[in-house]
Amino acid sequence: MYDLTDAAKDALADAGRLRENTQAPGGPWVHRHMVACITASIELATLAHGDIRFVFQDEVVKGPLRTTVPYTHNGKTETRDLIPDSVFALAYRTDTGERYRLFALEADRGTEPGHSGTANRKSQLRTVLQYRAYVGEGLYKVHLGVNAPMLVLTITTNAARLRNLVDLVAETSATGRNSFMLFQHLPQFGRHFAPPKPLPQLLSEPWHRAGHEPFRIDRA
């Protein structure tokens, strides 16, 4: 694991390998490493899959990843920044050509509260409400200049927190259901951090949803 120096960036540029709009995730190193492990695992799994192509973030996001998204809670509307930990796409090869699906990734190490007494502090509740607007109301299409559908992948560190997150999504929905917020958990990124080997199951195993059957992202 490493950070690029200016000299390294110059070398990549000379070799035609420098990506100009990478926009790495923020937060502590372990969180950034978790994001990298997740996206790398999904990319490596697509290479073995054969009929799915991984589309990198800088191919999808041409401008700033940060955007402002309004959300309403208890009758009060607030507008705050929303910054996914990563955005990427999968291109599914079909008989009629490639079909695209976008993904916003949230890597949750359990450091954020479920609810917060102040709108200035990020919480799981605020994140859920913002994604309901960003994806559910199609704001991402304007922000990113795309038309493909988007799903939100949230990976947390244990099964109990996963259940709490799924319940939170259900509680904040008028129907108790949500089809585009998906959840898995990886205990390797919990309190006792252990860098994992590639995790191909992130592509092939079902993701949990509120009020719906689990969903597999390896299927178009």
N, C-alpha and C positions, 0 to 999 in steps of 0.2 A: 504494500500500500504506500502511496506517495502523493505529494502535492507537486504540481508542475511549477518550475521556476521560469523566469523569462527566457533563459537560454533554452530550456526544454521546449517552450512554446515556439521559439524561433526555429528550432530543429524540426519540429512537426510541420511548421508552415513550409519550410524548405522542401520537405518530403511530400507536401500536398495532403497531409493527414490531420491538420489542425481544424477542429470544429469551432466555429466562431461564436456560437450561441448556446454553450453548454449549460449555463445557469445551474451550477451545482446546488444541492439542497443545503439549507442552513442548519444550525444547531450543533450539538457536541459531536465529536469525532465518531463515537459509537453509533449515533443516529445516522450520520452520513454513510457510515460503513454498512449499516443495515439496509439503507436504500440501495446502495450499490450492489449488495448481495442479492436483493430481491430482483432488481432489473436484470442483472447478469444471469441469474438462474433462469428467468423466463426467456431471455435471449438464447442461452445455450440450449434450452429445451426445444425452442423452435428450430434450431439447426438440426436437431435429431428428428424432428417431426416430419419435415419434408414438404408439407403443403401449407405451412404458415411462415410468414416473414415478419421479423421484428423491425419496427420502424422507430428510429431513435428520436429522442425528444427534440433535438435541434432541427429535425426534418418536419416536425409538427408545429413547434412553437417558433414563430419568426420574430416576435416582439418580446416584451417583458412577460415573464411567467406570472408575476404578481398582478392581481387585479382587484378592484373593489367590488364587493358583493353585498347587497342589502339583505337583511333577514329580519323576521318579525317574531317576537316572543312576548307573551302576555300583553298583547295589544300595542307593543312599542316596537317601532322599526329603527334599527341601527344599520349603519354601513361601515364595514371593516374590510381590511385587506384579506384576501384569500390567496395563499401560495401553496399549491400542491407540492409534495416532496419530489414528485417527478410526474411527467406526462409522456406517454408513449402510445404507439398504436400497434395493432397486429393486422397484417394483411393476409386474408384467407384466400388461397387459390381455389377457385371453383370452375366448373365447366363454362361459365359465362364471364370469367375474368376474376380479378381480385375484388374482394369485399373487405372494407376497412371497419375496424372498431377502435375507438380511442379509449384510453384508460388514464385516470388521475390516481396517483398513488399516495396513500397516507401511511407512514410507518409510525406506529404508536408503541412507545416503550413504557407506557403507563405513567408518564411524568405529568400529564395534564389532568386536571380534575374533570369529573363528569359534568358538573355545573360550576359556575363562577358567579360571585356576587357583583362583579363589575364587568361591563362589556369590554373593557380594555384588555382583560386577560383572556387568552384563548382557552376554550374548554371544548370537551367533546360535544356538548349540546350546541355550542355556536358553530362548530365545524359541520355537524349534521344539518343544521338549519341553513347554513350557507350553501352546502352542496345541493340541498333541495331546490334552492333558487338557481344555482349555477348550472346544474345539469337538468333538473326537472323543468325549469322554465326556459331552457335553451340558451342561457346567457353565454355559455362556453362557445357557441357557434359564432357569436359576434366577436368575442374576445380572441379566438384562435383563427377565425376566418375559415371554418370547416363546416361540413354538412353531415359527417359520419356520426353515428350514435356514440355516446360515451358512458362508460361504467366507472364507478369509484371503487378502487381496491383498498381496503384497510387491513393491515396486518398488525396484530398485537401480540403480546408475549405469553398469554395463558388463556385457557379455555373459559375461565370464569369471567375475565374481562371481555372476551369475545361475546359471551352471552349478554353481558351488560350493554355492550354496544348495539347488538341486534335488538335488544329490548328498548333501548333509547330511540332507535330509528322507528320502531313500531309505535312507541308512545307519542312521538311527534308527528305521526301521520294520521290523517283523518280516518283512513281505512285500516290502519294497523299493518299496512303492507308497503313494501318498497322494492322495486325490481332492479334498480341500478346501483345500490350500495351493497357491496359484497365484502365478506369477512373471512379471514383465516388467522391462525395463530402460529407463532414460531417461538417455542420456549428457549431456543438458543440465544435470543436477544433479550432475555430477562435480566434479573439482578446479577446472576452469575454468567457474564458474557462469554460466549464460546463461538468464535467465528466458524460458521458451518461450511461443509462442502456444498457444491451446487445442489439446489433444491428443485429438481424438475417437476415435483408434484404441484408446484405453484401454477404450472400450466395445465397439468392433466387431472388434478383432483378437484372435486366440487368445492365451491365457495358458498358460505352460508348467506341467507338473505332473510329479511323480516317478512313473514307472511307468504313466502314463496318457497318452492322447492329449491334445493341447492343448484348452483349454476356452474357449468364448466366453460372456461374461457378458451379452450382449445377447439371449440366447435363454432362454426360460423353462424 
